[in-house]
Amino acid sequence: MPHLTKLFQHVRWSSALVQALSLSVITFCVVLPLCCHQLLYSYFFIRSFYLDSVSEKVLEENFKHGQDALLFWQSKNATALHAFANVSHRPQLLVVVISVRRSNGQDFHYLLQVMQRLSSLVGACGARPCAEVLVCDVESGPLENKDVRLLQPHFQVIRRSQQNAHKPVNMFEKEKRDYVFCIRKAWSIAKPQHVLVLEDDALPRADFFPVINNLLSRGFASDTLYIKLYHPERLQRYWNPEPYRLLEWVGIGWVGATILLLLGRFWNPWSFTFTFSGLHFLFLTLYVMGVVELLGRHYLLEARRLSPQLYAVSPATECCTPAMLFPGTASLRAARYLDASFCVKGYAKDMVLYKMARTIPGERSHSIEPNLVAHIGSYSSVRPNPSRPKVL
């Protein structure tokens, strides 16, 4: 009994410790699991329960959007888009959409979805279009890319014929050569001030062009090889080898801890005894860091969509290349670097560009967050596909 009495006295004396443990248990073992178990990019997402249903829902919605896009381009509503049929000389921004026929998922019509969205966004810019758009068809097989044929009356199309396409050793090298061809051919046609390359399953978001214009107006843009506009959501977590994210993570912890301590002075219904002491501040910093990481950094990044100025610019990450902005003549330098490398599995064109930007003196590369495009291509054009792809 004397030992129990001493223990209870110690617990009462160290009430801040008890409160910290209680707060942690309630938050990380009760509240977050209950609130986040269906959030796809949260640590608490229950894959075994929800992944199949979420994947099916995404596929069904994407299929519907693809069929809607097909009907749009087959209808008379598309006849008003003949203004995009020829790109002008020296446009400020040229958007090059690279497309290849997919052996799987053709009914999803990714290219038609992307071009419908682009036509809507460009058309909303007013009398002066915010970009010129062309399609680069790199299908070199015996079968035709039917979606490109449907778009040909509305957009200028460039093709890499079978005679001009060298037979590659592997799909990753072919993908790289097609990328280089499209960049150089598009440049020779329009000689644009800036080039933006989209793969045919990169769907632009509503604020696509305002953010692009804001990026190009910033000082760093003239001194960069490329700006990545997409990074897979599952790789956007703080617990990541990217050092700048660790600084952001700690900064959010400091800010969050400060807000909690200030809030506790005016509203404290649970009678917490936390103060601005070093130990209490450290605990609350780690507490906030744990909450935002387990919740999912992806969801915090969405708040930046309130304004183009709020999009974060950071050093580029390795993966991937669905949407790449090349300021000035940087696209030609990128094509030259890609030409000098041979791509294989594990060393595709994204890795080549990332390596060149890090090793060549004077070259830099950047990424923006959150993503400016949605990657809708559940069915890959370069990798084997399951019958029903999963979103993770």
Phi and psi in degrees as a GROMACS rama.xvg file:
@    title "Ramachandran Plot"
@    xaxis  label "Phi"
@    yaxis  label "Psi"
@TYPE xy
-57.746  -36.5809  PRO-2
-66.2387  -40.8218  HIS-3
-64.4354  -38.3246  LEU-4
-61.786  -44.7013  THR-5
-62.752  -38.8564  LYS-6
-63.7019  -46.9415  LEU-7
-63.2215  -36.439  PHE-8
-64.3591  -40.1129  GLN-9
-66.4117  -39.4421  HIS-10
-63.632  -43.24  VAL-11
-64.7505  -38.591  ARG-12
-67.7447  -35.7952  TRP-13
-102.604  49.9657  SER-14
-61.3287  -31.3918  SER-15
-62.8394  -37.527  ALA-16
-65.4195  -43.301  LEU-17
-62.6414  -42.6768  VAL-18
-63.3679  -40.1293  GLN-19
-63.4527  -44.6144  ALA-20
-65.0516  -42.5484  LEU-21
-63.9699  -45.0338  SER-22
-61.0834  -41.4591  LEU-23
-65.9395  -45.3284  SER-24
-63.1675  -46.4428  VAL-25
-64.2365  -40.998  ILE-26
-70.9059  -52.5002  THR-27
-87.6074  -17.0609  PHE-28
-108.799  -14.1345  CYS-29
-125.232  -63.3864  VAL-30
-65.5241  -55.033  VAL-31
-63.6227  -45.0299  LEU-32
-58.4959  -38.811  PRO-33
-68.8214  -37.286  LEU-34
-84.4779  -26.1956  CYS-35
-115.061  3.70364  CYS-36
-69.2486  -12.8308  HIS-37
-110.531  4.72373  GLN-38
-83.6671  118.387  LEU-39
-57.2728  -37.1805  LEU-40
-105.168  19.627  TYR-41
-95.4485  151.831  SER-42
-63.323  -22.875  TYR-43
-89.3529  0.00438415  PHE-44
-61.1618  126.236  PHE-45
-91.0817  95.2417  ILE-46
-59.5776  -42.9823  ARG-47
-63.9648  -26.6927  SER-48
-91.9774  -40.914  PHE-49
-114.545  -16.4625  TYR-50
-62.0611  -44.195  LEU-51
-63.0642  -44.5041  ASP-52
-68.7409  -39.6993  SER-53
-64.4236  -42.4889  VAL-54
-62.2931  -43.7786  SER-55
-63.7093  -39.9118  GLU-56
-63.2511  -42.6667  LYS-57
-63.584  -43.3597  VAL-58
-63.9201  -41.9221  LEU-59
-64.1363  -43.6105  GLU-60
-66.151  -40.4213  GLU-61
-66.4822  -39.488  ASN-62
-61.8239  -43.6549  PHE-63
-62.2629  -44.1873  LYS-64
-62.4312  -38.1597  HIS-65
-64.4701  -42.3445  GLY-66
-67.3807  -37.2013  GLN-67
-63.4318  -40.9208  ASP-68
-65.4679  -38.6201  ALA-69
-61.3798  -45.8547  LEU-70
-63.2358  -36.5975  LEU-71
-62.4895  -48.2662  PHE-72
-72.8959  -18.7182  TRP-73
-87.871  -12.2316  GLN-74
-91.8443  173.586  SER-75
-73.5477  -15.0011  LYS-76
-62.2042  -23.6164  ASN-77
-82.7897  -10.3797  ALA-78
-65.8957  -24.058  THR-79
-74.7029  -4.24928  ALA-80
-95.7094  15.1756  LEU-81
-63.8923  -16.5643  HIS-82
-63.2106  -18.8731  ALA-83
-91.1008  1.27672  PHE-84
-66.6388  -23.2724  ALA-85
-135.746  131.092  ASN-86
-81.0391  148.442  VAL-87
-85.4992  169.025  SER-88
-84.5588  136.023  HIS-89
56.847  48.2908  ARG-90
-68.4484  155.792  PRO-91
-65.4245  -39.2875  GLN-92
-138.825  129.12  LEU-93
-114.881  122.631  LEU-94
-98.2609  119.642  VAL-95
-108.3  118.128  VAL-96
-103.587  115.352  VAL-97
-92.4989  128.712  ILE-98
-133.446  144.254  SER-99
-140.208  147.194  VAL-100
-68.4049  131.552  ARG-101
-92.8049  137.995  ARG-102
-75.8684  -22.8598  SER-103
-122.951  151.506  ASN-104
73.7567  24.7781  GLY-105
-64.6213  -29.9777  GLN-106
-71.9022  -7.90328  ASP-107
-83.9738  -18.3799  PHE-108
47.9354  56.7197  HIS-109
-56.9932  -46.1579  TYR-110
-59.5047  -43.3072  LEU-111
-64.2998  -36.2121  LEU-112
-63.7308  -45.5238  GLN-113
-64.1101  -43.6671  VAL-114
-71.0559  -32.5589  MET-115
-64.7068  -42.9241  GLN-116
-65.3704  -43.7647  ARG-117
-62.2372  -42.977  LEU-118
-62.7738  -36.3793  SER-119
-68.0715  -44.1403  SER-120
-69.6847  -40.9643  LEU-121
-66.9909  -40.6937  VAL-122
-65.9043  -21.4604  GLY-123
-85.097  -0.0337341  ALA-124
-81.5302  -8.37212  CYS-125
103.617  -158.908  GLY-126
-63.1104  -35.3496  ALA-127
-101.303  113.246  ARG-128
-62.1707  144.983  PRO-129
-80.5481  -6.65009  CYS-130
-166.751  157.733  ALA-131
-100.815  148.281  GLU-132
-130.401  133.777  VAL-133
-137.809  159.541  LEU-134
-110.006  133.674  VAL-135
-112.257  109.868  CYS-136
-92.8148  113.811  ASP-137
-108.731  17.8169  VAL-138
-68.3659  119.035  GLU-139
-114.141  5.12905  SER-140
-84.0354  179.6  GLY-141
-73.2449  -18.7503  PRO-142
-93.2955  145.411  LEU-143
-82.9676  147.264  GLU-144
-82.6943  96.6442  ASN-145
-66.6503  -30.7642  LYS-146
-65.9153  -37.2588  ASP-147
-65.1913  -41.7514  VAL-148
-60.2155  -38.1406  ARG-149
-66.5822  -29.4997  LEU-150
-87.8455  -14.1264  LEU-151
-58.6187  -34.3066  GLN-152
-67.8119  -14.862  PRO-153
-110.143  -24.2829  HIS-154
-135.291  148.644  PHE-155
-69.2319  133.379  GLN-156
-120.592  133.206  VAL-157
-115.457  143.459  ILE-158
-126.894  146.187  ARG-159
-103.37  102.008  ARG-160
-69.1728  163.973  SER-161
-63.6315  -31.1714  GLN-162
-68.9314  -32.2713  GLN-163
-90.1917  -12.8024  ASN-164
-91.3757  111.6  ALA-165
-67.2844  140.94  HIS-166
-70.3495  116.673  LYS-167
-82.9328  166.104  PRO-168
-79.3529  -34.1767  VAL-169
-148.332  168.628  ASN-170
-65.752  -30.7031  MET-171
-71.5564  -36.6461  PHE-172
-69.3511  -39.7712  GLU-173
-60.7955  -44.4904  LYS-174
-59.3418  -41.0967  GLU-175
-65.6599  -44.6818  LYS-176
-64.621  -38.352  ARG-177
-62.6484  -40.1627  ASP-178
-61.8237  -46.0142  TYR-179
-64.5623  -42.9836  VAL-180
-58.4245  -46.6438  PHE-181
-64.0898  -40.6823  CYS-182
-62.0529  -49.6949  ILE-183
-68.9531  -39.7328  ARG-184
-66.7576  -43.2324  LYS-185
-62.8624  -40.2491  ALA-186
-64.6537  -41.0258  TRP-187
-66.1697  -29.1232  SER-188
-78.4735  -45.3842  ILE-189
-113.105  -24.1403  ALA-190
46.5314  59.8575  LYS-191
-75.1057  163.417  PRO-192
-74.2405  -35.0877  GLN-193
-141.571  151.12  HIS-194
-123.556  134.588  VAL-195
-123.001  120.929  LEU-196
-107.155  123.36  VAL-197
-114.746  136.999  LEU-198
-80.7676  157.792  GLU-199
-74.3585  4.06733  ASP-200
-119.564  22.2306  ASP-201
-104.906  100.794  ALA-202
-88.3802  115.49  LEU-203
-63.6363  144.86  PRO-204
-85.856  171.325  ARG-205
-61.531  -33.2987  ALA-206
-96.217  24.8212  ASP-207
-54.4249  -58.291  PHE-208
-73.8597  -37.6669  PHE-209
-57.8744  -38.895  PRO-210
-70.0317  -40.8605  VAL-211
-59.6801  -46.7035  ILE-212
-61.7093  -38.3356  ASN-213
-65.3587  -41.1433  ASN-214
-62.4832  -44.5047  LEU-215
-68.3985  -20.6426  LEU-216
-83.6492  -12.1408  SER-217
-81.3278  151.372  ARG-218
-62.796  -33.4979  GLY-219
-68.2996  -21.9955  PHE-220
-62.7941  -34.0421  ALA-221
-75.236  -5.84343  SER-222
-125.595  35.7436  ASP-223
-134.944  149.109  THR-224
-75.3167  -44.1337  LEU-225
-157.851  159.628  TYR-226
-123.329  117.29  ILE-227
-78.1941  133.725  LYS-228
-106.243  4.34341  LEU-229
-151.799  138.557  TYR-230
-142.791  133.401  HIS-231
-51.9338  132.779  PRO-232
-57.8589  -35.5198  GLU-233
-67.9167  -14.1847  ARG-234
-105.287  12.8583  LEU-235
-95.7476  12.1943  GLN-236
-72.0686  163.112  ARG-237
-71.9062  -38.3779  TYR-238
-74.3339  85.0298  TRP-239
-156.171  151.746  ASN-240
-69.9034  -5.74984  PRO-241
-72.7238  113.801  GLU-242
-64.7723  -32.4097  PRO-243
-64.7721  -28.9637  TYR-244
-68.7185  -32.7217  ARG-245
-64.4511  -40.4874  LEU-246
-63.8736  -42.4794  LEU-247
-61.9897  -40.8036  GLU-248
-62.6155  -47.9538  TRP-249
-64.2301  -40.716  VAL-250
-60.5544  -42.2228  GLY-251
-64.4065  -37.4122  ILE-252
-62.3428  -43.4881  GLY-253
-63.0572  -47.9832  TRP-254
-62.9491  -45.5764  VAL-255
-62.6838  -41.696  GLY-256
-64.1267  -40.9223  ALA-257
-62.915  -43.24  THR-258
-63.3286  -42.5213  ILE-259
-63.321  -41.142  LEU-260
-68.6104  -39.9473  LEU-261
-67.026  -40.9203  LEU-262
-62.8772  -35.8628  LEU-263
-63.8604  -20.3118  GLY-264
-75.0502  -24.6456  ARG-265
-111.119  -23.9498  PHE-266
-145.184  107.893  TRP-267
-143.086  67.2371  ASN-268
-66.0636  -23.0213  PRO-269
-98.0878  8.84413  TRP-270
55.6063  43.7073  SER-271
-67.382  146.795  PHE-272
-109.511  22.6213  THR-273
-69.5875  139.396  PHE-274
-127.838  -178.962  THR-275
-81.7873  24.1828  PHE-276
-71.1685  157.802  SER-277
-58.9941  -41.601  GLY-278
-68.5195  -42.6921  LEU-279
-66.987  -41.1879  HIS-280
-64.1341  -39.6107  PHE-281
-62.8446  -44.5299  LEU-282
-60.6342  -48.2574  PHE-283
-66.0189  -33.0285  LEU-284
-62.1328  -48.4701  THR-285
-65.1723  -35.3565  LEU-286
-62.6701  -48.8731  TYR-287
-63.921  -42.18  VAL-288
-59.5847  -41.7778  MET-289
-64.4378  -40.6619  GLY-290
-63.36  -49.1776  VAL-291
-69.2487  -32.5251  VAL-292
-72.1268  -45.842  GLU-293
-71.3653  -32.0794  LEU-294
-63.5236  -45.6663  LEU-295
125.145  113.712  GLY-296
-60.4544  -32.2058  ARG-297
-52.9396  -40.0978  HIS-298
-74.2762  -29.3989  TYR-299
-70.5089  -36.6319  LEU-300
-63.1563  -27.4902  LEU-301
-60.8563  -25.2103  GLU-302
-64.8305  -22.1577  ALA-303
-71.8831  -11.349  ARG-304
-73.5161  -3.21457  ARG-305
-60.8827  -28.9672  LEU-306
-155.163  144.049  SER-307
-56.8641  -30.8163  PRO-308
-69.1397  -17.778  GLN-309
-87.5384  -11.1219  LEU-310
-62.5218  133.428  TYR-311
-88.0282  137.329  ALA-312
-111.148  130.432  VAL-313
-143.565  169.139  SER-314
-58.1817  144.676  PRO-315
-65.9099  148.803  ALA-316
-98.0636  171.417  THR-317
-70.6866  -59.7302  GLU-318
-89.5798  139.063  CYS-319
-149.622  -169.616  CYS-320
-126.36  35.6237  THR-321
-62.482  -30.7432  PRO-322
-144.132  117.318  ALA-323
-133.082  128.278  MET-324
-103.224  123.521  LEU-325
-113.057  102.009  PHE-326
-70.5349  146.677  PRO-327
57.6455  -132.459  GLY-328
-94.834  16.1868  THR-329
-62.0209  -28.2347  ALA-330
-62.9728  -35.1687  SER-331
-69.7073  -36.8892  LEU-332
-66.0291  -41.7728  ARG-333
-61.7953  -41.2607  ALA-334
-62.437  -37.9872  ALA-335
-66.4968  -41.8835  ARG-336
-65.0876  -41.0053  TYR-337
-65.903  -38.5062  LEU-338
-60.7728  -31.1921  ASP-339
-83.2715  -1.6624  ALA-340
-121.768  152.57  SER-341
-110.01  126.51  PHE-342
-96.1435  140.788  CYS-343
-139.295  175.554  VAL-344
-61.4122  128.737  LYS-345
91.7568  -10.2873  GLY-346
-142.993  63.2052  TYR-347
-83.9042  -174.451  ALA-348
-63.5373  -30.1529  LYS-349
-65.9924  -39.1927  ASP-350
-69.3273  -35.8608  MET-351
-62.2506  -49.3689  VAL-352
-63.8555  -40.4581  LEU-353
-62.1084  -43.314  TYR-354
-65.7166  -43.513  LYS-355
-63.2549  -41.1971  MET-356
-65.5485  -27.0274  ALA-357
-91.0524  -22.1196  ARG-358
-108.732  -24.2777  THR-359
-85.1862  124.116  ILE-360
-57.7757  134.714  PRO-361
89.2523  -13.154  GLY-362
-90.854  142.46  GLU-363
-137.299  159.994  ARG-364
-144.104  151.129  SER-365
-137.379  161.293  HIS-366
-127.33  155.801  SER-367
-117.253  153.172  ILE-368
-137.501  138.982  GLU-369
-74.6825  177.864  PRO-370
-61.685  143.028  ASN-371
-96.5495  -8.10091  LEU-372
-132.833  157.814  VAL-373
-104.456  129.402  ALA-374
-85.0007  102.914  HIS-375
-95.7669  -2.68102  ILE-376
-80.7715  81.6593  GLY-377
-65.1673  -31.3865  SER-378
-98.342  120.597  TYR-379
-81.9464  151.625  SER-380
-95.4455  -7.33634  SER-381
-123.701  -10.056  VAL-382
-124.424  157.196  ARG-383
-61.443  144.176  PRO-384
-115.504  136.586  ASN-385
-71.7141  167.705  PRO-386
-64.112  -37.5728  SER-387
-132.663  97.3378  ARG-388
-62.6345  154.059  PRO-389
-103.01  153.147  LYS-390
-77.1081  -15.9389  VAL-391
